[in-house]
Amino acid sequence: MTSLVLHPFVINQPFRHKYLDQALEHIAQHPGVWLITSDEITEHYARTTAGQPA
């Protein structure tokens, strides 16, 4: 798992938007890449471990 943390001060510069878009498109094109939010990770974990001992 890799987390991509983007600070608003850095990424919220208009000239950087196209580079972020290009980077995300490149990453998403690789097989097995799952783009997901932290809430979706939590939901997936709860769904897939339901009823299992801790």
N, CA, C, O and CB atoms as a CASP TS submission, in Angstrom:
PFRMAT TS
TARGET T0000
AUTHOR 0000-0000-0000
METHOD Language model
MODEL 1
PARENT N/A
ATOM      1  N   MET     1       0.837  -1.160   0.000  1.00  0.00           N
ATOM      2  CA  MET     1       0.000   0.000   0.000  1.00  0.00           C
ATOM      3  C   MET     1       0.885   1.226   0.000  1.00  0.00           C
ATOM      4  O   MET     1       1.890   1.288   0.708  1.00  0.00           O
ATOM      5  CB  MET     1      -0.954  -0.004   1.196  1.00  0.00           C
ATOM      6  N   THR     2       0.505   2.180  -0.786  1.00  0.00           N
ATOM      7  CA  THR     2       1.185   3.463  -0.819  1.00  0.00           C
ATOM      8  C   THR     2       0.169   4.567  -0.609  1.00  0.00           C
ATOM      9  O   THR     2      -0.882   4.602  -1.250  1.00  0.00           O
ATOM     10  CB  THR     2       1.943   3.659  -2.149  1.00  0.00           C
ATOM     11  N   SER     3       0.494   5.445   0.278  1.00  0.00           N
ATOM     12  CA  SER     3      -0.375   6.585   0.556  1.00  0.00           C
ATOM     13  C   SER     3       0.192   7.808  -0.140  1.00  0.00           C
ATOM     14  O   SER     3       1.399   8.046  -0.112  1.00  0.00           O
ATOM     15  CB  SER     3      -0.514   6.831   2.086  1.00  0.00           C
ATOM     16  N   LEU     4      -0.667   8.567  -0.751  1.00  0.00           N
ATOM     17  CA  LEU     4      -0.253   9.788  -1.426  1.00  0.00           C
ATOM     18  C   LEU     4      -0.869  10.969  -0.683  1.00  0.00           C
ATOM     19  O   LEU     4      -2.068  11.228  -0.795  1.00  0.00           O
ATOM     20  CB  LEU     4      -0.678   9.779  -2.935  1.00  0.00           C
ATOM     21  N   VAL     5      -0.048  11.674   0.068  1.00  0.00           N
ATOM     22  CA  VAL     5      -0.514  12.808   0.857  1.00  0.00           C
ATOM     23  C   VAL     5      -0.148  14.088   0.105  1.00  0.00           C
ATOM     24  O   VAL     5       1.016  14.313  -0.226  1.00  0.00           O
ATOM     25  CB  VAL     5       0.108  12.796   2.301  1.00  0.00           C
ATOM     26  N   LEU     6      -1.136  14.908  -0.154  1.00  0.00           N
ATOM     27  CA  LEU     6      -0.929  16.130  -0.925  1.00  0.00           C
ATOM     28  C   LEU     6      -1.278  17.338  -0.062  1.00  0.00           C
ATOM     29  O   LEU     6      -2.435  17.531   0.310  1.00  0.00           O
ATOM     30  CB  LEU     6      -1.780  16.118  -2.223  1.00  0.00           C
ATOM     31  N   HIS     7      -0.284  18.136   0.247  1.00  0.00           N
ATOM     32  CA  HIS     7      -0.515  19.326   1.065  1.00  0.00           C
ATOM     33  C   HIS     7      -1.133  20.421   0.187  1.00  0.00           C
ATOM     34  O   HIS     7      -0.612  20.702  -0.892  1.00  0.00           O
ATOM     35  CB  HIS     7       0.819  19.823   1.724  1.00  0.00           C
ATOM     36  N   PRO     8      -2.225  21.040   0.627  1.00  0.00           N
ATOM     37  CA  PRO     8      -2.894  22.058  -0.179  1.00  0.00           C
ATOM     38  C   PRO     8      -1.983  23.206  -0.612  1.00  0.00           C
ATOM     39  O   PRO     8      -2.124  23.726  -1.718  1.00  0.00           O
ATOM     40  CB  PRO     8      -4.049  22.613   0.586  1.00  0.00           C
ATOM     41  N   PHE     9      -1.058  23.597   0.249  1.00  0.00           N
ATOM     42  CA  PHE     9      -0.175  24.704  -0.117  1.00  0.00           C
ATOM     43  C   PHE     9       0.695  24.349  -1.320  1.00  0.00           C
ATOM     44  O   PHE     9       0.998  25.205  -2.151  1.00  0.00           O
ATOM     45  CB  PHE     9       0.708  25.091   1.070  1.00  0.00           C
ATOM     46  N   VAL    10       1.085  23.101  -1.403  1.00  0.00           N
ATOM     47  CA  VAL    10       1.956  22.664  -2.497  1.00  0.00           C
ATOM     48  C   VAL    10       1.148  22.328  -3.745  1.00  0.00           C
ATOM     49  O   VAL    10       1.469  22.804  -4.834  1.00  0.00           O
ATOM     50  CB  VAL    10       2.784  21.450  -2.067  1.00  0.00           C
ATOM     51  N   ILE    11       0.118  21.524  -3.602  1.00  0.00           N
ATOM     52  CA  ILE    11      -0.602  21.006  -4.769  1.00  0.00           C
ATOM     53  C   ILE    11      -1.655  21.978  -5.297  1.00  0.00           C
ATOM     54  O   ILE    11      -2.113  21.829  -6.430  1.00  0.00           O
ATOM     55  CB  ILE    11      -1.262  19.692  -4.420  1.00  0.00           C
ATOM     56  N   ASN    12      -2.036  22.949  -4.512  1.00  0.00           N
ATOM     57  CA  ASN    12      -3.102  23.860  -4.934  1.00  0.00           C
ATOM     58  C   ASN    12      -2.583  25.019  -5.782  1.00  0.00           C
ATOM     59  O   ASN    12      -3.224  26.067  -5.868  1.00  0.00           O
ATOM     60  CB  ASN    12      -3.822  24.405  -3.721  1.00  0.00           C
ATOM     61  N   GLN    13      -1.443  24.831  -6.394  1.00  0.00           N
ATOM     62  CA  GLN    13      -0.915  25.819  -7.331  1.00  0.00           C
ATOM     63  C   GLN    13      -1.408  25.419  -8.721  1.00  0.00           C
ATOM     64  O   GLN    13      -1.146  24.301  -9.165  1.00  0.00           O
ATOM     65  CB  GLN    13       0.671  25.900  -7.272  1.00  0.00           C
ATOM     66  N   PRO    14      -2.119  26.311  -9.417  1.00  0.00           N
ATOM     67  CA  PRO    14      -2.733  25.949 -10.702  1.00  0.00           C
ATOM     68  C   PRO    14      -1.772  25.301 -11.701  1.00  0.00           C
ATOM     69  O   PRO    14      -2.172  24.395 -12.433  1.00  0.00           O
ATOM     70  CB  PRO    14      -3.327  27.170 -11.326  1.00  0.00           C
ATOM     71  N   PHE    15      -0.531  25.741 -11.745  1.00  0.00           N
ATOM     72  CA  PHE    15       0.389  25.174 -12.715  1.00  0.00           C
ATOM     73  C   PHE    15       0.765  23.730 -12.390  1.00  0.00           C
ATOM     74  O   PHE    15       1.320  23.040 -13.246  1.00  0.00           O
ATOM     75  CB  PHE    15       1.631  26.019 -12.791  1.00  0.00           C
ATOM     76  N   ARG    16       0.479  23.258 -11.187  1.00  0.00           N
ATOM     77  CA  ARG    16       0.805  21.884 -10.796  1.00  0.00           C
ATOM     78  C   ARG    16      -0.323  20.901 -11.082  1.00  0.00           C
ATOM     79  O   ARG    16      -0.086  19.693 -11.072  1.00  0.00           O
ATOM     80  CB  ARG    16       1.148  21.838  -9.330  1.00  0.00           C
ATOM     81  N   HIS    17      -1.527  21.370 -11.332  1.00  0.00           N
ATOM     82  CA  HIS    17      -2.680  20.483 -11.508  1.00  0.00           C
ATOM     83  C   HIS    17      -2.478  19.487 -12.635  1.00  0.00           C
ATOM     84  O   HIS    17      -2.778  18.304 -12.477  1.00  0.00           O
ATOM     85  CB  HIS    17      -3.926  21.295 -11.773  1.00  0.00           C
ATOM     86  N   LYS    18      -1.973  19.950 -13.769  1.00  0.00           N
ATOM     87  CA  LYS    18      -1.826  19.028 -14.901  1.00  0.00           C
ATOM     88  C   LYS    18      -0.800  17.944 -14.599  1.00  0.00           C
ATOM     89  O   LYS    18      -0.933  16.823 -15.088  1.00  0.00           O
ATOM     90  CB  LYS    18      -1.421  19.794 -16.165  1.00  0.00           C
ATOM     91  N   TYR    19       0.216  18.254 -13.808  1.00  0.00           N
ATOM     92  CA  TYR    19       1.227  17.261 -13.467  1.00  0.00           C
ATOM     93  C   TYR    19       0.669  16.206 -12.509  1.00  0.00           C
ATOM     94  O   TYR    19       1.005  15.027 -12.618  1.00  0.00           O
ATOM     95  CB  TYR    19       2.448  17.942 -12.847  1.00  0.00           C
ATOM     96  N   LEU    20      -0.163  16.623 -11.593  1.00  0.00           N
ATOM     97  CA  LEU    20      -0.820  15.663 -10.711  1.00  0.00           C
ATOM     98  C   LEU    20      -1.736  14.761 -11.522  1.00  0.00           C
ATOM     99  O   LEU    20      -1.731  13.546 -11.325  1.00  0.00           O
ATOM    100  CB  LEU    20      -1.615  16.386  -9.604  1.00  0.00           C
ATOM    101  N   ASP    21      -2.515  15.325 -12.423  1.00  0.00           N
ATOM    102  CA  ASP    21      -3.389  14.527 -13.284  1.00  0.00           C
ATOM    103  C   ASP    21      -2.588  13.509 -14.092  1.00  0.00           C
ATOM    104  O   ASP    21      -2.972  12.344 -14.190  1.00  0.00           O
ATOM    105  CB  ASP    21      -4.185  15.437 -14.227  1.00  0.00           C
ATOM    106  N   GLN    22      -1.482  13.953 -14.665  1.00  0.00           N
ATOM    107  CA  GLN    22      -0.642  13.058 -15.457  1.00  0.00           C
ATOM    108  C   GLN    22      -0.066  11.929 -14.591  1.00  0.00           C
ATOM    109  O   GLN    22      -0.041  10.774 -15.016  1.00  0.00           O
ATOM    110  CB  GLN    22       0.495  13.850 -16.122  1.00  0.00           C
ATOM    111  N   ALA    23       0.383  12.255 -13.410  1.00  0.00           N
ATOM    112  CA  ALA    23       0.958  11.246 -12.516  1.00  0.00           C
ATOM    113  C   ALA    23      -0.091  10.215 -12.105  1.00  0.00           C
ATOM    114  O   ALA    23       0.181   9.015 -12.105  1.00  0.00           O
ATOM    115  CB  ALA    23       1.557  11.915 -11.269  1.00  0.00           C
ATOM    116  N   LEU    24      -1.298  10.687 -11.753  1.00  0.00           N
ATOM    117  CA  LEU    24      -2.355   9.764 -11.346  1.00  0.00           C
ATOM    118  C   LEU    24      -2.806   8.877 -12.504  1.00  0.00           C
ATOM    119  O   LEU    24      -3.081   7.694 -12.305  1.00  0.00           O
ATOM    120  CB  LEU    24      -3.544  10.539 -10.792  1.00  0.00           C
ATOM    121  N   GLU    25      -2.886   9.432 -13.704  1.00  0.00           N
ATOM    122  CA  GLU    25      -3.233   8.629 -14.869  1.00  0.00           C
ATOM    123  C   GLU    25      -2.181   7.550 -15.112  1.00  0.00           C
ATOM    124  O   GLU    25      -2.519   6.406 -15.416  1.00  0.00           O
ATOM    125  CB  GLU    25      -3.379   9.520 -16.111  1.00  0.00           C
ATOM    126  N   HIS    26      -0.925   7.909 -14.980  1.00  0.00           N
ATOM    127  CA  HIS    26       0.162   6.948 -15.175  1.00  0.00           C
ATOM    128  C   HIS    26       0.080   5.821 -14.146  1.00  0.00           C
ATOM    129  O   HIS    26       0.193   4.645 -14.493  1.00  0.00           O
ATOM    130  CB  HIS    26       1.528   7.654 -15.082  1.00  0.00           C
ATOM    131  N   ILE    27      -0.116   6.183 -12.895  1.00  0.00           N
ATOM    132  CA  ILE    27      -0.214   5.186 -11.818  1.00  0.00           C
ATOM    133  C   ILE    27      -1.403   4.267 -12.049  1.00  0.00           C
ATOM    134  O   ILE    27      -1.286   3.050 -11.908  1.00  0.00           O
ATOM    135  CB  ILE    27      -0.339   5.877 -10.442  1.00  0.00           C
ATOM    136  N   ALA    28      -2.548   4.843 -12.404  1.00  0.00           N
ATOM    137  CA  ALA    28      -3.787   4.070 -12.553  1.00  0.00           C
ATOM    138  C   ALA    28      -3.744   3.100 -13.722  1.00  0.00           C
ATOM    139  O   ALA    28      -4.528   2.151 -13.748  1.00  0.00           O
ATOM    140  CB  ALA    28      -4.957   5.004 -12.726  1.00  0.00           C
ATOM    141  N   GLN    29      -2.859   3.301 -14.687  1.00  0.00           N
ATOM    142  CA  GLN    29      -2.788   2.434 -15.852  1.00  0.00           C
ATOM    143  C   GLN    29      -2.131   1.086 -15.563  1.00  0.00           C
ATOM    144  O   GLN    29      -2.254   0.164 -16.370  1.00  0.00           O
ATOM    145  CB  GLN    29      -2.043   3.127 -16.947  1.00  0.00           C
ATOM    146  N   HIS    30      -1.448   0.950 -14.453  1.00  0.00           N
ATOM    147  CA  HIS    30      -0.756  -0.297 -14.141  1.00  0.00           C
ATOM    148  C   HIS    30      -1.741  -1.345 -13.620  1.00  0.00           C
ATOM    149  O   HIS    30      -2.642  -1.024 -12.845  1.00  0.00           O
ATOM    150  CB  HIS    30       0.359  -0.049 -13.108  1.00  0.00           C
ATOM    151  N   PRO    31      -1.566  -2.599 -14.048  1.00  0.00           N
ATOM    152  CA  PRO    31      -2.466  -3.654 -13.580  1.00  0.00           C
ATOM    153  C   PRO    31      -2.379  -3.827 -12.060  1.00  0.00           C
ATOM    154  O   PRO    31      -1.301  -3.743 -11.471  1.00  0.00           O
ATOM    155  CB  PRO    31      -2.135  -4.981 -14.280  1.00  0.00           C
ATOM    156  N   GLY    32      -3.505  -4.064 -11.459  1.00  0.00           N
ATOM    157  CA  GLY    32      -3.553  -4.321 -10.029  1.00  0.00           C
ATOM    158  C   GLY    32      -3.580  -3.081  -9.154  1.00  0.00           C
ATOM    159  O   GLY    32      -3.630  -3.193  -7.929  1.00  0.00           O
ATOM    160  N   VAL    33      -3.549  -1.905  -9.758  1.00  0.00           N
ATOM    161  CA  VAL    33      -3.599  -0.670  -8.967  1.00  0.00           C
ATOM    162  C   VAL    33      -5.047  -0.398  -8.593  1.00  0.00           C
ATOM    163  O   VAL    33      -5.944  -0.426  -9.435  1.00  0.00           O
ATOM    164  CB  VAL    33      -2.988   0.541  -9.755  1.00  0.00           C
ATOM    165  N   TRP    34      -5.246  -0.139  -7.333  1.00  0.00           N
ATOM    166  CA  TRP    34      -6.583   0.122  -6.815  1.00  0.00           C
ATOM    167  C   TRP    34      -6.557   1.505  -6.189  1.00  0.00           C
ATOM    168  O   TRP    34      -5.962   1.694  -5.128  1.00  0.00           O
ATOM    169  CB  TRP    34      -7.035  -0.974  -5.777  1.00  0.00           C
ATOM    170  N   LEU    35      -7.193   2.469  -6.830  1.00  0.00           N
ATOM    171  CA  LEU    35      -7.260   3.827  -6.290  1.00  0.00           C
ATOM    172  C   LEU    35      -8.442   3.882  -5.337  1.00  0.00           C
ATOM    173  O   LEU    35      -9.578   3.615  -5.727  1.00  0.00           O
ATOM    174  CB  LEU    35      -7.396   4.903  -7.431  1.00  0.00           C
ATOM    175  N   ILE    36      -8.172   4.225  -4.100  1.00  0.00           N
ATOM    176  CA  ILE    36      -9.193   4.104  -3.064  1.00  0.00           C
ATOM    177  C   ILE    36      -8.944   5.156  -1.976  1.00  0.00           C
ATOM    178  O   ILE    36      -7.809   5.575  -1.751  1.00  0.00           O
ATOM    179  CB  ILE    36      -9.196   2.670  -2.455  1.00  0.00           C
ATOM    180  N   THR    37     -10.004   5.566  -1.320  1.00  0.00           N
ATOM    181  CA  THR    37      -9.885   6.532  -0.218  1.00  0.00           C
ATOM    182  C   THR    37      -9.708   5.791   1.107  1.00  0.00           C
ATOM    183  O   THR    37      -9.907   4.578   1.180  1.00  0.00           O
ATOM    184  CB  THR    37     -11.134   7.459  -0.158  1.00  0.00           C
ATOM    185  N   SER    38      -9.339   6.518   2.135  1.00  0.00           N
ATOM    186  CA  SER    38      -9.180   5.902   3.456  1.00  0.00           C
ATOM    187  C   SER    38     -10.505   5.344   3.970  1.00  0.00           C
ATOM    188  O   SER    38     -10.523   4.305   4.629  1.00  0.00           O
ATOM    189  CB  SER    38      -8.617   6.921   4.456  1.00  0.00           C
ATOM    190  N   ASP    39     -11.606   6.018   3.679  1.00  0.00           N
ATOM    191  CA  ASP    39     -12.916   5.492   4.086  1.00  0.00           C
ATOM    192  C   ASP    39     -13.223   4.180   3.375  1.00  0.00           C
ATOM    193  O   ASP    39     -13.776   3.262   3.980  1.00  0.00           O
ATOM    194  CB  ASP    39     -14.024   6.518   3.794  1.00  0.00           C
ATOM    195  N   GLU    40     -12.871   4.086   2.104  1.00  0.00           N
ATOM    196  CA  GLU    40     -13.107   2.849   1.356  1.00  0.00           C
ATOM    197  C   GLU    40     -12.224   1.710   1.865  1.00  0.00           C
ATOM    198  O   GLU    40     -12.644   0.553   1.853  1.00  0.00           O
ATOM    199  CB  GLU    40     -12.856   3.077  -0.138  1.00  0.00           C
ATOM    200  N   ILE    41     -11.015   2.021   2.308  1.00  0.00           N
ATOM    201  CA  ILE    41     -10.150   1.003   2.909  1.00  0.00           C
ATOM    202  C   ILE    41     -10.795   0.472   4.180  1.00  0.00           C
ATOM    203  O   ILE    41     -10.825  -0.737   4.413  1.00  0.00           O
ATOM    204  CB  ILE    41      -8.742   1.579   3.214  1.00  0.00           C
ATOM    205  N   THR    42     -11.309   1.377   4.996  1.00  0.00           N
ATOM    206  CA  THR    42     -11.972   0.981   6.242  1.00  0.00           C
ATOM    207  C   THR    42     -13.178   0.093   5.960  1.00  0.00           C
ATOM    208  O   THR    42     -13.356  -0.935   6.614  1.00  0.00           O
ATOM    209  CB  THR    42     -12.407   2.220   7.036  1.00  0.00           C
ATOM    210  N   GLU    43     -14.002   0.477   4.997  1.00  0.00           N
ATOM    211  CA  GLU    43     -15.174  -0.317   4.636  1.00  0.00           C
ATOM    212  C   GLU    43     -14.764  -1.699   4.114  1.00  0.00           C
ATOM    213  O   GLU    43     -15.371  -2.707   4.477  1.00  0.00           O
ATOM    214  CB  GLU    43     -16.012   0.421   3.580  1.00  0.00           C
ATOM    215  N   HIS    44     -13.746  -1.743   3.274  1.00  0.00           N
ATOM    216  CA  HIS    44     -13.267  -3.024   2.738  1.00  0.00           C
ATOM    217  C   HIS    44     -12.753  -3.919   3.857  1.00  0.00           C
ATOM    218  O   HIS    44     -13.065  -5.109   3.894  1.00  0.00           O
ATOM    219  CB  HIS    44     -12.158  -2.796   1.693  1.00  0.00           C
ATOM    220  N   TYR    45     -11.973  -3.359   4.761  1.00  0.00           N
ATOM    221  CA  TYR    45     -11.444  -4.122   5.884  1.00  0.00           C
ATOM    222  C   TYR    45     -12.583  -4.682   6.740  1.00  0.00           C
ATOM    223  O   TYR    45     -12.572  -5.859   7.101  1.00  0.00           O
ATOM    224  CB  TYR    45     -10.513  -3.242   6.738  1.00  0.00           C
ATOM    225  N   ALA    46     -13.556  -3.843   7.060  1.00  0.00           N
ATOM    226  CA  ALA    46     -14.686  -4.287   7.883  1.00  0.00           C
ATOM    227  C   ALA    46     -15.472  -5.385   7.176  1.00  0.00           C
ATOM    228  O   ALA    46     -15.911  -6.345   7.809  1.00  0.00           O
ATOM    229  CB  ALA    46     -15.613  -3.103   8.212  1.00  0.00           C
ATOM    230  N   ARG    47     -15.645  -5.244   5.873  1.00  0.00           N
ATOM    231  CA  ARG    47     -16.395  -6.227   5.090  1.00  0.00           C
ATOM    232  C   ARG    47     -15.661  -7.564   4.994  1.00  0.00           C
ATOM    233  O   ARG    47     -16.288  -8.620   5.077  1.00  0.00           O
ATOM    234  CB  ARG    47     -16.664  -5.686   3.693  1.00  0.00           C
ATOM    235  N   THR    48     -14.362  -7.528   4.822  1.00  0.00           N
ATOM    236  CA  THR    48     -13.603  -8.754   4.576  1.00  0.00           C
ATOM    237  C   THR    48     -13.128  -9.443   5.838  1.00  0.00           C
ATOM    238  O   THR    48     -12.700 -10.596   5.779  1.00  0.00           O
ATOM    239  CB  THR    48     -12.427  -8.452   3.719  1.00  0.00           C
ATOM    240  N   THR    49     -13.189  -8.775   6.978  1.00  0.00           N
ATOM    241  CA  THR    49     -12.752  -9.409   8.223  1.00  0.00           C
ATOM    242  C   THR    49     -13.907  -9.615   9.202  1.00  0.00           C
ATOM    243  O   THR    49     -13.689  -9.992  10.353  1.00  0.00           O
ATOM    244  CB  THR    49     -11.667  -8.572   8.879  1.00  0.00           C
ATOM    245  N   ALA    50     -15.125  -9.367   8.747  1.00  0.00           N
ATOM    246  CA  ALA    50     -16.285  -9.510   9.635  1.00  0.00           C
ATOM    247  C   ALA    50     -16.352 -10.935  10.194  1.00  0.00           C
ATOM    248  O   ALA    50     -16.274 -11.914   9.451  1.00  0.00           O
ATOM    249  CB  ALA    50     -17.599  -9.164   8.880  1.00  0.00           C
ATOM    250  N   GLY    51     -16.495 -11.025  11.500  1.00  0.00           N
ATOM    251  CA  GLY    51     -16.640 -12.311  12.145  1.00  0.00           C
ATOM    252  C   GLY    51     -15.332 -13.037  12.427  1.00  0.00           C
ATOM    253  O   GLY    51     -15.352 -14.127  12.999  1.00  0.00           O
ATOM    254  N   GLN    52     -14.213 -12.470  12.045  1.00  0.00           N
ATOM    255  CA  GLN    52     -12.918 -13.099  12.323  1.00  0.00           C
ATOM    256  C   GLN    52     -12.391 -12.605  13.656  1.00  0.00           C
ATOM    257  O   GLN    52     -12.568 -11.438  14.004  1.00  0.00           O
ATOM    258  CB  GLN    52     -11.898 -12.802  11.193  1.00  0.00           C
ATOM    259  N   PRO    53     -11.746 -13.486  14.401  1.00  0.00           N
ATOM    260  CA  PRO    53     -11.179 -13.033  15.676  1.00  0.00           C
ATOM    261  C   PRO    53     -10.056 -12.021  15.451  1.00  0.00           C
ATOM    262  O   PRO    53      -9.342 -12.068  14.450  1.00  0.00           O
ATOM    263  CB  PRO    53     -10.652 -14.231  16.485  1.00  0.00           C
ATOM    264  N   ALA    54      -9.926 -11.123  16.393  1.00  0.00           N
ATOM    265  CA  ALA    54      -8.898 -10.065  16.277  1.00  0.00           C
ATOM    266  C   ALA    54      -7.509 -10.593  16.447  1.00  0.00           C
ATOM    267  O   ALA    54      -6.545  -9.829  16.376  1.00  0.00           O
ATOM    268  CB  ALA    54      -9.135  -8.983  17.292  1.00  0.00           C
TER
END
